[in-house]
Amino acid sequence: MLSVPIVFSPDKIQFVMLSFEGPDHFAMAGGLSIRAQELCSSLATQGYDVHLYFIGDPMFAPTEQRGNWHLYRWCQWISSANPGGCYVAERLKVDDYGRSVPPAVVRDVIVPAAQKGITTVVLAEEWQTIPAVFRLREALRENNLESRVMILWNANNLYGFEGVNWPRLNEACIITSVSRYMKHRMWLWGVNPVVIHNGIPSRLLEPVNEDIVQKLRQIFPNLLLAKVGRYDVDKRWLMAMKAVGEMKRQGMRPTLIARGGTEYHRFEVMREAEAQGLTWKELQLNPKAPPEEILHELDKCRDYDVLELCFFVDEAFLDPLYAGADAVLANSGHEPFGLVGLEVMACGGLAFVGSTGEDYAQTMVNSVVIETEDPLEIVESMRTLQADKKLSQALRQEGRRTAACFTWDRIIIDLFQKIRFLSTSRGIELN
């Protein structure tokens, strides 16, 4: 783990994260859950007290402590009556969260800390937490605590922007986002967010299980591709299917291992695969299935063109899949940051990414950046890399070096520097 310079002593600063998503499977809906888990865990590991208020599993304890990391499962009474995930009965939860979280945070976290001379940095995520941000700001004014609290609200995507009161939000907190692409998109809304990138856990840089990689390649000795992400138009699944179809017609003998979701767009993707002459097989396994069991099932279905993993896939298999595939198609048309592409690079994989928020990507240096919606761009790039194994290997090696610059340990250094600058400009006490 990278040693973070002591900019702020843990006995002078603590963190509160407001997020609908979190570490429970109930609250794992997308990249935000990964961000919440890994950022909170990294800060706690560095010795800082971290308090996460999220829409947790209604069957779990309302509060839990993991070392310096304190978890608060909110809206459990709503989730009990509306099972299915953190965003079910979303509007009801937004209202309840916005009304009840701020007084709890002030009473239980901010006031006790301020009495000890500790300043609180609040990291609020996405549009669902904006009502909480507004009420928290009001509560701080009422309790004369504004100089002891810094509120950062972060946009991971463009969802919900139409209903945001941007002037009020800009006055209530410091607005941040995860890439220069998002910064430029948000200029159109009259705000200028501070960029603090997403990160990846350092453990992804550890060597993957080569035995799994070798067995995977024994099963699929020809062209092995992978694609992981929600079935969303922005993820360009249709483009991927068209590219795989063209590769098959050109005799490249591709196999695509896919992991999507339950979104309706899945049916459109399956119809496109059929139109391209691709055979599709669903694999249903226990989410706790070991890699060997997954490999066994894949082996039985090796003759299909698309193998869809219809279950939660753990890092124990996902990382070797990224490393062993000839390419991982993270070819999104709108990607605020591109976490999958960075995860692929960390594992030694070869990422095909879009040309939006992937600030880390340099085409034919550490990845392949897809500039158009034409599937032939993917096909021709793949043909080039298949013909030049040295280039392919060089991209993988440089990808790992790039990923090492985006671990949470390094991102925290940037976060602290931004906090230092912003606290000085806003008159917030941090020392």
Order of alpha helices (4+ residues) and beta strands (2+ residues): beta-alpha-beta-beta-beta-alpha-alpha-alpha-beta-alpha-beta-alpha-beta-alpha-beta-alpha-beta-alpha-beta-alpha-beta-alpha-beta-alpha-beta-alpha-beta-beta-alpha-alpha-alpha
